[in-house]
């Protein structure tokens, strides 16, 4: 029986604590810290308040990530937030989260990272002029396709690349931090950003600033979508969250100190690639190092290694098209889910506005996270049958939910049109569920089209559904 299970056509556990820390840190430290400092400062108008926003978002992200650990260890399967909602509330709430994640949150996040990658790759070649949008899109598409391909053909190579990328991200931030601190201590008399740092506060845009900073901290739930691929999640997940979250908060605060030490507020606001402007003022002839390391660190490799597993789990449960549940026969990877994620992310790249994508992502993400976190209360009080090897104080999910709703309210007041677009994207879940999932209203033609596409895709990629354990 043992040999039969081990040889079955299934995804097998291969990941450890180092991989958990690398994945979590690799997803969190991405394009955010290289673009969001401008967005946070631009929205609050105050250097001092921008630091407060970064601290609050970091603490909230840590609280939220620990909540995900409790849920992941109580329900240790592929699926992440979708799994928790489905097991606690039923199919529709689970589908709501996963539909919005697949159609809005994930592709928007990958598009933002891809466009940031393009921005940092091309900025050194377009010194005094605007980068053509077509060039940005082409570079983003090439990078995105390569990341998807590597993840589709080898988990081993993908996780090795993720470890290398994490090192590059830490190195890029280390260069920024060290260069900024050296500038601060040697040329402190030239630093003007910290003077009157709480003047000109824009309270009305505080919600949008929260979106920008929270985007930079997003990713603490990444490994929770991959629970079945970890050898010892009960031991590794809590440790990985504490290590990665505390490290990221410290790095982000130091990076902001470095940015504001070197750049004036006006320079921060007019720059599309803050780290490139920073490098020109601090590193001289070695300024090329920053855009190179930043570009490497903003690839979407980690995103393709983690989140497609959650969509694969959803399709495995019959809630998404069966094509998404296909596994490569040769490589044992969720190739169907990875390809769909690539296609949707490419569509979002053509929006070409990082700040609008951030607003859409922030609105939908805040609502979905609050919904998923509420399962902790229901699980604690009404599901004694679920074993809970790790439990957080209830103040943590309460704080995270309250902060999410507060950000949505404030952002809606300051940018109602973006909030309306976010709401419209959220409401697409209703026709999707009625047409494709709910038995009484499900359209047969949709199932036939999905079946035809699945059979074609199986032949093209040499893939098949997972073998069930006996």
Secondary structure, DSSP 8 states (H G I E B T S, - for coil): -HHHHHTSSS----B-HHHHHHHHHHHHSSSHHHHHHHHHHHHH--HHHHHHHHHHHHHHHHHHHHHHHHHHHHS-STTTHHHHHHHHH-HHHHHHHHHHIIIIIHHHHHHHHHHHHHHHHHHTT-SSS---HHHHHHHHHHHHHHHHHHHHH-HHHHHHHHHHHHHHHHHHHHHHHHHHHHHHHHSGGG--TTTTTTSS--GGGHHHHHHHHHHHHTTTTGGGGGGGGBS-HHHHHHHHHHHHHHHHHHHHHHHHHHHHHHS-HHHHHH-SSHHHHHHHHHTGGGTHHHHHHHHHHT-SHHHHHHTHHHHHHHHHTTSS-GGGG-EETTT-S-HHHHHHHHHHHHHHHTT--HHHHHHHHHHHHHHHHHHHHTHHHHHHHH-TTS--S----HHHHHHHHHHHHHHHHHHHHH-HHHHHHHHHHHHHHHHHHHHHT-TTT--HHHHHHHHHHHHHHHHHHTEE------
